[in-house]
Amino acid sequence: MHEFGVAAGVLDLVEARAAGRPVRAVRLHVGALHRLDRDVFDTAFALMAEGGVADGAEIEVVEVAVTVRCACGATTTADELVVACGRCHAHDLELLAGDDLVLESITVTDTPTAQEVG
């Protein structure tokens, strides 16, 4: 379950960028090659964020398809790893997208958290 590791890494980035402000939403781009189980990831993130600035934050995950380019010039896009060119069947492919893991944005409020108030 690498989802817990991904959630921990994302939460570290979110907390650093939030600078103590409450986080309402998080938007990620995740490549299809990560095979992220959304239920497990969402649960892991919620558990780790509990009591912190990202507690209750909405998580939006945009899945990025696998895209490869062959020396013959063909580009192929798929939902999983592409091992051969669809045009010439060569195996020497350049991965252009699909292994992404990018924190695109966070939405914060200027309202202090309960921890800051109390």
Backbone as a printed PyTorch tensor [residue, N CA C, xyz], in Angstrom:
tensor([[[  0.8280,  -1.1800,   0.0000],
         [  0.0000,   0.0000,   0.0000],
         [  0.8750,   1.2480,   0.0000]],

        [[  1.3680,   1.5940,  -1.1550],
         [  2.1950,   2.7920,  -1.2630],
         [  1.3730,   4.0640,  -1.1160]],

        [[  0.0530,   3.9400,  -1.0840],
         [ -0.8130,   5.1060,  -0.9290],
         [ -0.5160,   5.8650,   0.3650]],

        [[ -0.1460,   5.1620,   1.4320],
         [  0.1790,   5.8310,   2.6910],
         [  1.4440,   6.6680,   2.5430]],

        [[  2.4200,   6.1510,   1.8190],
         [  3.6460,   6.9180,   1.5710],
         [  3.3790,   8.1360,   0.7020]],

        [[  2.5480,   7.9660,  -0.3130],
         [  2.1990,   9.0910,  -1.1840],
         [  1.4400,  10.1390,  -0.3720]],

        [[  0.4780,   9.6970,   0.4300],
         [ -0.3040,  10.6230,   1.2510],
         [  0.5930,  11.3950,   2.2130]],

        [[  1.5500,  10.7220,   2.8270],
         [  2.4610,  11.3820,   3.7590],
         [  3.2950,  12.4470,   3.0430]],

        [[  3.7980,  12.1110,   1.8750],
         [  4.5910,  13.0660,   1.1040],
         [  3.7720,  14.2720,   0.6690]],

        [[  2.5660,  14.0200,   0.2100],
         [  1.6790,  15.1060,  -0.2090],
         [  1.3350,  15.9890,   0.9840]],

        [[  1.0280,  15.3690,   2.1100],
         [  0.6790,  16.1400,   3.3030],
         [  1.8440,  17.0200,   3.7490]],

        [[  3.0640,  16.5140,   3.6830],
         [  4.2370,  17.3310,   4.0250],
         [  4.3050,  18.5810,   3.1580]],

        [[  4.0810,  18.4050,   1.8510],
         [  4.1090,  19.5440,   0.9230],
         [  2.9810,  20.5240,   1.2070]],

        [[  1.7900,  19.9750,   1.4470],
         [  0.6230,  20.8190,   1.7280],
         [  0.8660,  21.6480,   2.9840]],

        [[  1.3380,  21.0140,   4.0470],
         [  1.5780,  21.7340,   5.3030],
         [  2.6350,  22.8190,   5.1360]],

        [[  3.6720,  22.5360,   4.3750],
         [  4.7240,  23.5260,   4.1540],
         [  4.1860,  24.7420,   3.4020]],

        [[  3.3640,  24.5040,   2.3980],
         [  2.8330,  25.6050,   1.6010],
         [  1.7070,  26.3520,   2.3120]],

        [[  0.9930,  25.6660,   3.1850],
         [ -0.1170,  26.3050,   3.8970],
         [  0.3750,  27.2970,   4.9380]],

        [[  1.5660,  27.0810,   5.4500],
         [  2.1710,  27.9820,   6.4400],
         [  1.2270,  28.2740,   7.6060]],

        [[  0.5860,  27.2030,   8.1030],
         [ -0.2720,  27.3440,   9.2760],
         [ -1.7120,  27.7190,   8.9820]],

        [[ -2.0220,  28.0640,   7.7340],
         [ -3.4020,  28.4220,   7.3740],
         [ -4.2120,  27.1610,   7.1100]],

        [[ -5.4770,  27.1250,   7.4610],
         [ -6.3230,  25.9530,   7.2040],
         [ -6.4630,  25.6990,   5.7090]],

        [[ -6.3740,  24.4330,   5.3240],
         [ -6.4660,  24.0400,   3.9190],
         [ -7.8590,  23.4820,   3.6560]],

        [[ -8.5290,  24.0440,   2.6580],
         [ -9.8670,  23.5630,   2.2830],
         [ -9.8180,  22.5300,   1.1770]],

        [[ -8.8650,  22.6760,   0.2470],
         [ -8.8290,  21.7790,  -0.9110],
         [ -7.3970,  21.5790,  -1.3870]],

        [[ -7.1740,  20.3980,  -1.9560],
         [ -5.8760,  20.0220,  -2.5120],
         [ -6.1330,  19.4300,  -3.8850]],

        [[ -5.3320,  19.8410,  -4.8680],
         [ -5.4650,  19.2930,  -6.2220],
         [ -4.1270,  18.6790,  -6.6300]],

        [[ -4.1710,  17.3920,  -7.0100],
         [ -2.9770,  16.6400,  -7.4030],
         [ -3.0960,  16.1410,  -8.8370]],

        [[ -1.9630,  16.0260,  -9.5010],
         [ -1.8790,  15.3110, -10.7690],
         [ -1.0870,  14.0450, -10.4770]],

        [[ -1.6880,  12.9000, -10.7410],
         [ -1.0540,  11.6230, -10.4500],
         [ -1.0330,  10.7840, -11.7200]],

        [[  0.1500,  10.3420, -12.1140],
         [  0.2950,   9.5170, -13.3030],
         [ -0.3190,   8.1380, -13.1090]],

        [[ -0.8600,   7.6100, -14.1940],
         [ -1.5090,   6.2970, -14.1630],
         [ -0.5600,   5.2020, -13.7060]],

        [[  0.7410,   5.3730, -13.9150],
         [  1.7030,   4.3540, -13.5140],
         [  1.7940,   4.2010, -11.9940]],

        [[  1.3340,   5.1910, -11.2500],
         [  1.3280,   5.0770,  -9.7880],
         [  0.2400,   4.1180,  -9.3050]],

        [[ -0.7470,   3.8790, -10.1450],
         [ -1.8560,   2.9720,  -9.7930],
         [ -2.3790,   3.2720,  -8.3870]],

        [[ -2.6800,   4.5250,  -8.1720],
         [ -3.1330,   4.9920,  -6.8680],
         [ -4.5570,   4.5130,  -6.6020]],

        [[ -4.7390,   3.7810,  -5.5310],
         [ -6.0710,   3.3460,  -5.1030],
         [ -6.6760,   4.5240,  -4.3550]],

        [[ -7.6670,   5.1730,  -4.9590],
         [ -8.2320,   6.3990,  -4.3920],
         [ -8.8330,   6.1930,  -3.0130]],

        [[ -9.5200,   5.0870,  -2.7850],
         [-10.1230,   4.8600,  -1.4740],
         [ -9.0500,   4.7860,  -0.3910]],

        [[ -7.9930,   4.0270,  -0.6760],
         [ -6.9040,   3.8850,   0.2980],
         [ -6.1850,   5.2180,   0.4810]],

        [[ -5.9150,   5.9080,  -0.6120],
         [ -5.2300,   7.2010,  -0.5270],
         [ -6.0510,   8.2050,   0.2720]],

        [[ -7.3370,   8.3190,  -0.0460],
         [ -8.2010,   9.2700,   0.6600],
         [ -8.2490,   8.9710,   2.1550]],

        [[ -8.3560,   7.6960,   2.5050],
         [ -8.3740,   7.2990,   3.9120],
         [ -7.0440,   7.6380,   4.5810]],

        [[ -5.9490,   7.3050,   3.9210],
         [ -4.6200,   7.5850,   4.4760],
         [ -4.4190,   9.0770,   4.6860]],

        [[ -4.7910,   9.8740,   3.7070],
         [ -4.6130,  11.3190,   3.8200],
         [ -5.4600,  11.8720,   4.9670]],

        [[ -6.7100,  11.4310,   5.0530],
         [ -7.6020,  11.9040,   6.1260],
         [ -7.0560,  11.5410,   7.5000]],

        [[ -6.5450,  10.3150,   7.6480],
         [ -5.9930,   9.8870,   8.9300],
         [ -4.7730,  10.7130,   9.3210]],

        [[ -3.8850,  10.9410,   8.3700],
         [ -2.6600,  11.6740,   8.6550],
         [ -2.9010,  13.1680,   8.8520]],

        [[ -3.9250,  13.6980,   8.1920],
         [ -4.2120,  15.1320,   8.2720],
         [ -5.0220,  15.5030,   9.5100]],

        [[ -5.5920,  14.5020,  10.1640],
         [ -6.4760,  14.7550,  11.3040],
         [ -5.7990,  15.6300,  12.3570]],

        [[ -6.4970,  16.7080,  12.7120],
         [ -5.9910,  17.6200,  13.7290],
         [ -5.0210,  18.6650,  13.2140]],

        [[ -4.6330,  18.5840,  11.9520],
         [ -3.6890,  19.5420,  11.3780],
         [ -4.3720,  20.5270,  10.4490]],

        [[ -3.5810,  21.2910,   9.7280],
         [ -4.1310,  22.3270,   8.8530],
         [ -4.9370,  21.7610,   7.6890]],

        [[ -4.6900,  20.5130,   7.3080],
         [ -5.4060,  19.9140,   6.1800],
         [ -6.5450,  19.0030,   6.6230]],

        [[ -6.9020,  19.0470,   7.8940],
         [ -7.9950,  18.2290,   8.4240],
         [ -9.2860,  18.5800,   7.6910]],

        [[ -9.8940,  17.5850,   7.0410],
         [-11.1530,  17.7850,   6.3270],
         [-11.0110,  18.3600,   4.9330]],

        [[ -9.7990,  18.5550,   4.4640],
         [ -9.5940,  19.1290,   3.1350],
         [-10.1320,  18.2010,   2.0520]],

        [[-10.7140,  18.7880,   1.0300],
         [-11.1920,  18.0320,  -0.1280],
         [ -9.9890,  17.7320,  -1.0250]],

        [[ -9.8810,  16.4830,  -1.4610],
         [ -8.7610,  16.0790,  -2.3070],
         [ -9.2800,  15.8080,  -3.7220]],

        [[ -8.7300,  16.5100,  -4.6990],
         [ -9.0620,  16.2560,  -6.1020],
         [ -7.8240,  15.6590,  -6.7610]],

        [[ -7.9960,  14.5060,  -7.3690],
         [ -6.8920,  13.8480,  -8.0490],
         [ -7.2010,  13.8020,  -9.5430]],

        [[ -6.3130,  14.3750, -10.3320],
         [ -6.4180,  14.3290, -11.7860],
         [ -5.4500,  13.2610, -12.2560]],

        [[ -5.9720,  12.2000, -12.8750],
         [ -5.0960,  11.1300, -13.3440],
         [ -4.5030,  11.5040, -14.6950]],

        [[ -3.1930,  11.3560, -14.7900],
         [ -2.4600,  11.6640, -16.0070],
         [ -2.1740,  10.3550, -16.7390]],

        [[ -2.6150,  10.2680, -17.9710],
         [ -2.4200,   9.0590, -18.7690],
         [ -0.9450,   8.8620, -19.1150]],

        [[ -0.5970,   7.6340, -19.4230],
         [  0.7550,   7.3040, -19.8700],
         [  0.8930,   7.7480, -21.3240]],

        [[  1.9430,   8.5090, -21.6060],
         [  2.2190,   8.9340, -22.9730],
         [  3.6750,   8.6250, -23.2800]],

        [[  3.9060,   7.9420, -24.4000],
         [  5.2610,   7.5940, -24.8290],
         [  5.4670,   8.0460, -26.2650]],

        [[  6.7450,   8.2770, -26.6140],
         [  7.1010,   8.6400, -27.9890],
         [  8.1640,   7.6700, -28.4770]],

        [[  7.9840,   7.2150, -29.6790],
         [  8.9200,   6.2850, -30.3190],
         [  9.8580,   7.0560, -31.2470]],

        [[ 11.0020,   6.4610, -31.5620],
         [ 11.9550,   7.0620, -32.4890],
         [ 11.3550,   7.2430, -33.8740]],

        [[ 10.3170,   6.4330, -34.2050],
         [  9.6710,   6.5630, -35.5140],
         [  8.7660,   7.7850, -35.5750]],

        [[  8.5720,   8.4510, -34.4280],
         [  7.7530,   9.6560, -34.3840],
         [  6.3480,   9.4510, -33.8450]],

        [[  5.9560,   8.2150, -33.6720],
         [  4.6120,   7.9280, -33.1670],
         [  4.5290,   8.2290, -31.6740]],

        [[  3.3980,   8.7720, -31.2600],
         [  3.1130,   9.0170, -29.8500],
         [  1.9080,   8.1760, -29.4750]],

        [[  2.0150,   7.4920, -28.3410],
         [  0.9300,   6.6200, -27.8790],
         [  0.5250,   7.0400, -26.4750]],

        [[ -0.7850,   7.0760, -26.2310],
         [ -1.3270,   7.3890, -24.9180],
         [ -2.1850,   6.2230, -24.4610]],

        [[ -2.0180,   5.8340, -23.2000],
         [ -2.7680,   4.6930, -22.6630],
         [ -2.9570,   4.8590, -21.1610]],

        [[ -3.7590,   3.9790, -20.5810],
         [ -4.0100,   3.9990, -19.1390],
         [ -3.0040,   3.1660, -18.3580]],

        [[ -2.1160,   2.4540, -19.0550],
         [ -1.1090,   1.6310, -18.3940],
         [  0.1800,   1.6800, -19.1880]],

        [[  1.1900,   1.0180, -18.6750],
         [  2.5060,   1.0380, -19.2980],
         [  2.4580,   0.5510, -20.7430]],

        [[  3.0730,   1.3180, -21.6250],
         [  3.1740,   0.9540, -23.0450],
         [  4.5770,   0.4110, -23.2540]],

        [[  4.6890,  -0.8140, -23.7650],
         [  6.0140,  -1.4310, -23.9210],
         [  6.4510,  -1.5470, -25.3740]],

        [[  5.5420,  -1.2870, -26.3120],
         [  5.8990,  -1.3600, -27.7310],
         [  5.1310,  -0.2970, -28.5010]],

        [[  5.7830,   0.2520, -29.4900],
         [  5.1650,   1.2600, -30.3470],
         [  4.0020,   0.6360, -31.1160]],

        [[  2.9070,   1.3350, -31.1530],
         [  1.7470,   0.8530, -31.8900],
         [  1.9480,   0.8810, -33.3900]],

        [[  2.8700,   1.7090, -33.8720],
         [  3.0990,   1.8270, -35.3050],
         [  4.1740,   0.8480, -35.7920]],

        [[  5.3670,   0.8820, -35.1820],
         [  6.4930,   0.0800, -35.6930],
         [  6.8700,  -1.0800, -34.7720]],

        [[  6.2350,  -1.1660, -33.6100],
         [  6.4440,  -2.2350, -32.6240],
         [  7.8120,  -2.2150, -31.9610]],

        [[  8.5360,  -1.1100, -32.0830],
         [  9.8240,  -0.9670, -31.4010],
         [  9.5920,  -0.8410, -29.8990]],

        [[ 10.6440,  -1.1570, -29.1360],
         [ 10.5400,  -1.1130, -27.6760],
         [ 11.3100,   0.0500, -27.0570]],

        [[ 12.0140,   0.8140, -27.8690],
         [ 12.8040,   1.9440, -27.3770],
         [ 11.9060,   3.1790, -27.3400]],

        [[ 11.1820,   3.3210, -26.2360],
         [ 10.2000,   4.3910, -26.1040],
         [ 10.6310,   5.3970, -25.0430]],

        [[ 10.3100,   6.6500, -25.2780],
         [ 10.5800,   7.7120, -24.3120],
         [  9.2840,   8.0050, -23.5540]],

        [[  9.3320,   7.9010, -22.2360],
         [  8.1690,   8.1900, -21.4130],
         [  8.0030,   9.7030, -21.3030]],

        [[  6.8770,  10.2210, -21.7580],
         [  6.6070,  11.6540, -21.7100],
         [  5.7100,  12.0330, -20.5290]],

        [[  4.8140,  11.1380, -20.1410],
         [  3.8870,  11.4110, -19.0300],
         [  3.3690,  10.0860, -18.4990]],

        [[  2.8690,  10.1410, -17.2730],
         [  2.2730,   8.9550, -16.6770],
         [  2.9050,   8.5450, -15.3690]],

        [[  4.0920,   9.1030, -15.0650],
         [  4.7050,   8.8090, -13.7660],
         [  4.6890,  10.0630, -12.8900]],

        [[  3.8490,  11.0200, -13.2570],
         [  3.7300,  12.2930, -12.5680],
         [  3.2050,  12.1380, -11.1410]],

        [[  3.6450,  12.9960, -10.2830],
         [  3.0620,  13.1720,  -8.9550],
         [  3.3200,  14.6310,  -8.6090]],

        [[  2.3150,  15.4720,  -8.8850],
         [  2.4840,  16.9140,  -8.7830],
         [  1.3960,  17.5080,  -7.8970]],

        [[  1.8050,  18.2720,  -6.9020],
         [  0.8620,  19.0460,  -6.1090],
         [  0.5820,  20.3010,  -6.9190]],

        [[ -0.5760,  20.3220,  -7.5730],
         [ -0.8940,  21.4470,  -8.4490],
         [ -1.2970,  22.6860,  -7.6570]],

        [[ -2.1660,  22.4900,  -6.6610],
         [ -2.6180,  23.6510,  -5.9100],
         [ -3.2090,  23.2540,  -4.5650]],

        [[ -3.2350,  24.2300,  -3.6760],
         [ -3.9760,  24.0870,  -2.4240],
         [ -4.8370,  25.3360,  -2.2820]],

        [[ -5.9730,  25.1790,  -1.6470],
         [ -6.8450,  26.3110,  -1.3490],
         [ -6.8530,  26.4790,   0.1590]],

        [[ -6.4660,  27.6620,   0.6030],
         [ -6.3820,  27.9350,   2.0410],
         [ -7.3750,  29.0270,   2.4120]],

        [[ -7.6530,  29.1210,   3.7090],
         [ -8.4770,  30.2070,   4.2240],
         [ -7.6250,  31.0340,   5.1690]],

        [[ -8.0810,  32.2120,   5.4590],
         [ -7.3740,  33.0570,   6.4090],
         [ -7.9270,  32.8980,   7.8140]],

        [[ -8.9080,  31.9840,   7.9690],
         [ -9.4950,  31.7230,   9.2640],
         [ -8.5400,  30.8650,  10.0800]],

        [[ -8.2450,  31.2490,  11.3000],
         [ -7.3410,  30.4270,  12.1180],
         [ -7.9680,  29.0900,  12.4690]],

        [[ -7.1410,  28.0830,  12.6290],
         [ -7.6310,  26.7660,  13.0390],
         [ -8.0000,  26.8020,  14.5110]],

        [[ -8.7310,  25.7880,  14.9620],
         [ -9.1300,  25.6930,  16.3690],
         [ -7.8940,  25.6550,  17.2750]],

        [[ -6.8150,  25.0410,  16.7950],
         [ -5.5830,  24.9630,  17.5840],
         [ -4.9940,  26.3500,  17.8110]],

        [[ -5.0950,  27.2110,  16.7940],
         [ -4.5380,  28.5480,  16.9160],
         [ -5.3740,  29.4210,  17.8450]],

        [[ -6.6910,  29.1950,  17.8360],
         [ -7.5950,  30.0100,  18.6430],
         [ -7.5450,  29.5860,  20.1140]],

        [[ -7.6080,  28.2630,  20.3420],
         [ -7.7530,  27.7610,  21.6950],
         [ -6.4820,  27.4100,  22.3100]]])
